[in-house]
Amino acid sequence: MIARCRAGAVRLRLARLGVKRDTGSALVEFVLVAPLILLCFAAVAQVILFAHVKATLVSAASEGARAGANAGVATSVAVRRTQTALDSSAVGSSAQSITAVRSTVNGNRVVEVRVRARVPLFGLLGPTSMEVKGHALREG
């Protein structure tokens, strides 16, 4: 009974002074929640960056394949056009190799351009490289 009276008296004195029991809890909550929010933001940014790099590589590979599919043109034209398209983008420095081959897909003669590139990452998780392909029907 005496302990309850003392605890009540302490609460009453603190209330008169304007001191609340949860003083300082906002700082603790921020310290606990901020890293989770930053981690979520970094994960979303990483997915967006990966999608941008992939879309740019596919676009450049397809453009190179279309250039190499013209009648009487060597596959080296496809490689040069793909490299030119990548050099004009922010992703160009990540390309590791570009190859172009003539092949047949489902009975259709095509030019296939493959681009292998590094994937820029924030952390150590996820793929470190990717390979994309671009196809175009050959003329003639």
N, C-alpha and C positions, 0 to 999 in steps of 0.2 A: 504494500500500500504506500509505503514511504517512497519507494522508487518511482511509482506512478506520479506522485505529487511533485517530486523533484524534476522528472522529465517534463511534466506539464508546466512547471515554473520556468524551466529553461526555454521551452517553446514560446511561452508568453513573453519572456524577456527578449528573445530573438525577433519575435513578431513586432514588438514595440520599437526595436531598433531598425526594422525594415529589412532584416536579413531573412532570405528564403532558403529552404533546404536544398533546392535544386540549383543554387548559384554555382556557376562554372560548368554546368552540364552541357551547354551548347558547344563549348570548346572540345569536350570529350567526344560528343557526337560527330563533330566535324572531323576530328582526327580519325575516327573509325569509318566514316562514310566516304570521305574524300578519295582515298586510294581506290575504292571500288568504282566510284564514278570515273576516275581517270583511267582505270583499266578498261571499263566499258567503252569509253571514248576512243582509246587506242585500238581496241579490237574493231570497232566500226570503221575507223580511219584506215586500218590495215586491209579490211575487206574491200573498201572503196578503191584503194590504191591498186590492189591485185586486179580488180575488175577493169580498171582503166588501162593498166599495162597489157592485160590480155586482149582487150578490144583494139588497142593500138597495134599490137603485133599481128592480130588476125587481119586487120585492115591493110597493113603494109604487105603481108604475105599474099593476100588476094590481089592487090594492085600489081605486085610483081608477077604473079601468075598470069594475069590478063596481058601484061606487056610481053611476056615470054610465049604466049599462045598465038601470037600473030604469025601468019604464014611466012616461012623463010627466015625466021629469027632464031638465033641460038639461045640455049638456056642461060647463058651468061648475061643476056639482057634482062632476064627475070631477076637474077641475083642483084645486078646493078640497080634496077628500078626499086627493088625492095629496100636496098641499103639507102638509096636516096630518100625514099619515103620515111624511113626510120630516122635518118639524120635530121630531117626537118621537124621531128617531134622531140618531146622531152624524154622519150623512152629509148632513143637511139643508142645511147651509151651502154644500155644493159644487154644489147644483142651480142651473143657469143658466136653463133654460126648461122649462116644462111646457105641452104642448098636448094637446087632446082633440078628436077628430073622429069622426063617424059614417061608417062605410064598409061595404062588402060584401066578404067574404073567402070564396071558394069557394061563393058563393050564400047565405051566412049573413050576416045583418045584425049588425054588431058595433060596439062602441065601442072605439076605439084611443087609448090615452094614450101619448104620447112624452115622455120625460124626457131632457134633455141636461144633463150635469154635468161638472165638472172632476174630474180624477183626481189625488189628492194623490200626489206623487212624491218620493222621496229624491234622485234625481239627475236628469239631463237626458235619460235614455234612456226610451223607451217612449211610449205614447200620453198626450196631455195632456187629452183629453176623450173622452167616450163617450156614445152615445145608445142607450137601451133602450126597448122597447115593451111595453105590457101590453094584452091583449085580453079582452073579455067579450062574450058573446052578449046582444043587446038583447032586452028583454021587449016583448011586445005587438005 
